[in-house]
Amino acid sequence: MSTPKTCTATCVLDGMPITLTYFPDTALLRIADATGHCMRETRWPAPWRRLLDTLREFSRREAESQLSTLPTKSSSPRGRHA
């Protein structure tokens, strides 16, 4: 009997690099900081692919949110004469 392969991904959340390790046979998801220190363990009841899709969606929304707060060209003080 073969055991499912452990899945690992590294990403940045809230400006901090983290490593996600998922053990499909037990549904354990381990979240570790850049030094490898385990910050949290939880159960992820869905497939690994869904976790990656969720993180990508979250990342995309964060990027769009940050872009929406940037000043627009028309509101920029550059190019205006006093």
N, C-alpha and C positions, 0 to 999 in steps of 0.2 A: 504494500500500500504506500503510495507516495503522499508526501505532505505538501500542501500548497506553498509556493514560494513567498517569502517575506517581501513586502513592497516598501520602498523607501523613496522619499522625495525631500528636497530642501527648498525652502521658500522664505520669503521675507513677509512677516506680519507685524504691523505697527512699527516698522522700521527695524525690526529685530530678526536676524536669520534664525530659522528653526528647522529642525529635521523631524519629519513625520515617518514613523515606522509602523506598518500595519501587518499584523499577523492574521492571515485569513482563516486559519484553522480554529482560532479562538476569538476572532473579531476584536482583538486588542489593538488599540491605537495608542502609540507612545509618542509624546511630544517632548522633544529635547532642545535645549539651547545650543548655541554654536560650540560649546565645549563638550557637549555630549551629556550634560547633566539632565536627567529626566525631570521635566517640569510638571507633567501630568500624564496620567494614563486613563483611558476611558474605553468604552466599547463602541465600535462603529458598526451598526447593524446592516449597513449597505455595502455593496462591492467597492473595492479600491477605486475603480474608475469613477464612480459617483462622487467620491471624496475629492478627486482631482478636478472634476467638473465643477463642483461646488466652490472650491478654492479659486478656480479660474474666473467664475462668475463674480465672486466677491472681489477679486483683484480688479476686474474690469470696472465694476461699479465704483470702487475706490478711486481708480484713475479718472473716471468720468467726473466724479465728485470734485476731485482736486482740480481738474481742468476748468470746471464751471466756476471756481472761485478765483481764477486768474483774471487780472484786469484785461479788458478788451482794448483793442488798438485805439478806439475812439475815446476811451476814458483815461488813457495814458497821458501823463503830463508832458511827455516828450513831444516835440514838434509844435507845441503851442507857444505863441508869442504873448508876452504880458503887455 
